[in-house]
Structure formats: C-alpha cells, structure tokens
Amino acid sequence: MAGIEELPSGGVEPGEDLLAALERELAEEIGWTGPLTLDPGFVAHFDYISGSGRKARQYTFGLAHHGRPITLSSEHTAHRWLHPADLNDFEVTHETARTIRDWAAL
C-alpha cells in the first residue's frame, strides 16, 4: 500500500503453517533469518477485503528485536520505529494502529 506505514506482512504459501510463513516473510521483507523469539502474550488478527475482493485475515505477532539489523527488500523504501503515542502523526490503517496500541498496552 504505497504511502501507508505498514508492518511486515504477507501470505501463507501452500504447505506452510503460520510460523513458517512468518519466518519467510520476515526474511524476505526485512532480512531477518534464524530463530525468532515470539512474544507468547501477543497475537492479533483482523479481517479485511483484499484489493482483488477476496476475504482475508491478517495475523500480527509480537517479536523481540534483539538489535537485529533491518535489511529492506526492494518492495520497501524505508523503515522506522513507530511509538504508539505518535500513531496519529503517521499514515497507518485503523487496523494497524489498533494492533500496535493493543501490543503496547500489554
């Protein structure tokens, strides 16, 4: 979504489970490889209609950063950390803002 701040995301390929898709998408979009430390207290989801008109569900997992470098794919032009209190100043979808605020409230 050009012009919108997004969380790393993507689809589940045939034969993948959610965690395998998460590992693949993070490797593709931000260059993270190796074991991921999931926050067991946070998994969110929301439903939406895709650009092609198909019903879809997006899951968001909380992950520890541990200072890993971010290496963006060619699909993205920049990255930054968004503080939940500043979300009104950024172009994010309502669902993304709600997800970040829910995670920060833990």
C-alpha positions as a Markdown table, in Angstrom:
| # | Residue | x | y | z |
|---|---|---|---|---|
| 1 | Met | 0.0 | 0.0 | 0.0 |
| 2 | Ala | 2.0 | 2.9 | -1.3 |
| 3 | Gly | 2.2 | 5.9 | 1.1 |
| 4 | Ile | 1.0 | 3.9 | 4.1 |
| 5 | Glu | 3.2 | 2.8 | 7.0 |
| 6 | Glu | 2.9 | -1.0 | 7.2 |
| 7 | Leu | 4.1 | -3.8 | 9.4 |
| 8 | Pro | 6.0 | -6.6 | 7.7 |
| 9 | Ser | 3.3 | -8.9 | 6.2 |
| 10 | Gly | 2.5 | -11.4 | 3.5 |
| 11 | Gly | 0.6 | -14.5 | 2.7 |
| 12 | Val | 0.9 | -18.1 | 3.7 |
| 13 | Glu | 2.2 | -20.3 | 0.9 |
| 14 | Pro | 0.7 | -23.8 | 0.2 |
| 15 | Gly | 2.2 | -26.3 | 2.7 |
| 16 | Glu | 3.3 | -23.6 | 5.2 |
| 17 | Asp | 2.0 | -23.0 | 8.6 |
| 18 | Leu | 1.7 | -19.5 | 10.1 |
| 19 | Leu | 5.1 | -19.6 | 11.8 |
| 20 | Ala | 6.9 | -20.8 | 8.7 |
| 21 | Ala | 5.2 | -18.0 | 6.7 |
| 22 | Leu | 6.2 | -15.5 | 9.4 |
| 23 | Glu | 9.9 | -16.6 | 9.2 |
| 24 | Arg | 9.8 | -16.5 | 5.4 |
| 25 | Glu | 8.1 | -13.1 | 5.2 |
| 26 | Leu | 10.5 | -11.5 | 7.7 |
| 27 | Ala | 13.5 | -12.9 | 5.8 |
| 28 | Glu | 12.1 | -11.6 | 2.5 |
| 29 | Glu | 10.9 | -8.1 | 3.7 |
| 30 | Ile | 13.5 | -7.1 | 6.4 |
| 31 | Gly | 16.3 | -9.7 | 6.1 |
| 32 | Trp | 15.7 | -11.4 | 9.4 |
| 33 | Thr | 16.8 | -15.1 | 9.5 |
| 34 | Gly | 17.4 | -17.6 | 12.2 |
| 35 | Pro | 15.3 | -18.3 | 15.3 |
| 36 | Leu | 12.6 | -15.8 | 16.2 |
| 37 | Thr | 11.6 | -15.1 | 19.7 |
| 38 | Leu | 7.8 | -14.7 | 19.7 |
| 39 | Asp | 6.0 | -12.8 | 22.5 |
| 40 | Pro | 3.7 | -15.6 | 23.7 |
| 41 | Gly | 1.3 | -13.0 | 25.1 |
| 42 | Phe | 0.6 | -11.3 | 21.8 |
| 43 | Val | -1.0 | -12.5 | 18.6 |
| 44 | Ala | -3.6 | -10.2 | 17.0 |
| 45 | His | -5.7 | -10.6 | 13.8 |
| 46 | Phe | -8.2 | -8.7 | 11.8 |
| 47 | Asp | -10.3 | -9.5 | 8.7 |
| 48 | Tyr | -10.4 | -7.4 | 5.6 |
| 49 | Ile | -11.3 | -7.5 | 1.9 |
| 50 | Ser | -8.2 | -7.6 | -0.3 |
| 51 | Gly | -7.7 | -5.4 | -3.4 |
| 52 | Ser | -9.0 | -8.3 | -5.5 |
| 53 | Gly | -12.2 | -8.5 | -3.4 |
| 54 | Arg | -11.2 | -11.7 | -1.6 |
| 55 | Lys | -11.8 | -12.1 | 2.2 |
| 56 | Ala | -8.5 | -12.3 | 4.1 |
| 57 | Arg | -7.3 | -12.4 | 7.6 |
| 58 | Gln | -4.1 | -10.7 | 8.8 |
| 59 | Tyr | -2.2 | -12.1 | 11.9 |
| 60 | Thr | 0.3 | -9.9 | 13.7 |
| 61 | Phe | 2.8 | -11.5 | 16.1 |
| 62 | Gly | 4.9 | -9.7 | 18.7 |
| 63 | Leu | 8.6 | -10.4 | 18.3 |
| 64 | Ala | 11.7 | -9.5 | 20.2 |
| 65 | His | 14.0 | -7.3 | 18.2 |
| 66 | His | 17.3 | -8.0 | 20.0 |
| 67 | Gly | 19.1 | -5.3 | 17.9 |
| 68 | Arg | 18.9 | -7.2 | 14.7 |
| 69 | Pro | 19.7 | -5.1 | 11.6 |
| 70 | Ile | 16.9 | -4.3 | 9.2 |
| 71 | Thr | 17.7 | -5.0 | 5.5 |
| 72 | Leu | 14.7 | -4.0 | 3.4 |
| 73 | Ser | 13.6 | -5.7 | 0.3 |
| 74 | Ser | 13.2 | -3.8 | -2.9 |
| 75 | Glu | 9.4 | -3.6 | -2.2 |
| 76 | His | 10.1 | -1.0 | 0.5 |
| 77 | Thr | 11.8 | 2.3 | 0.6 |
| 78 | Ala | 12.4 | 3.0 | 4.3 |
| 79 | His | 11.7 | 1.8 | 7.8 |
| 80 | Arg | 11.3 | 3.3 | 11.2 |
| 81 | Trp | 10.0 | 2.5 | 14.7 |
| 82 | Leu | 6.7 | 4.0 | 15.5 |
| 83 | His | 5.8 | 4.9 | 19.1 |
| 84 | Pro | 2.2 | 4.1 | 19.9 |
| 85 | Ala | 1.6 | 7.6 | 21.2 |
| 86 | Asp | 2.6 | 9.1 | 17.9 |
| 87 | Leu | 0.4 | 7.0 | 15.6 |
| 88 | Asn | -1.9 | 9.8 | 14.8 |
| 89 | Asp | 1.0 | 11.6 | 13.1 |
| 90 | Phe | 1.6 | 8.7 | 10.6 |
| 91 | Glu | -0.2 | 7.3 | 7.7 |
| 92 | Val | -1.3 | 3.9 | 9.1 |
| 93 | Thr | -4.6 | 2.0 | 8.7 |
| 94 | His | -7.0 | 1.9 | 11.5 |
| 95 | Glu | -6.3 | -1.8 | 12.0 |
| 96 | Thr | -2.5 | -1.3 | 12.1 |
| 97 | Ala | -2.9 | 1.5 | 14.7 |
| 98 | Arg | -5.2 | -0.6 | 16.8 |
| 99 | Thr | -2.8 | -3.6 | 16.7 |
| 100 | Ile | 0.2 | -1.5 | 17.7 |
| 101 | Arg | -1.8 | 0.1 | 20.6 |
| 102 | Asp | -3.0 | -3.3 | 21.8 |
| 103 | Trp | 0.5 | -4.7 | 21.8 |
| 104 | Ala | 1.8 | -1.6 | 23.7 |
| 105 | Ala | -0.9 | -2.0 | 26.3 |
| 106 | Leu | 0.5 | -5.3 | 27.5 |
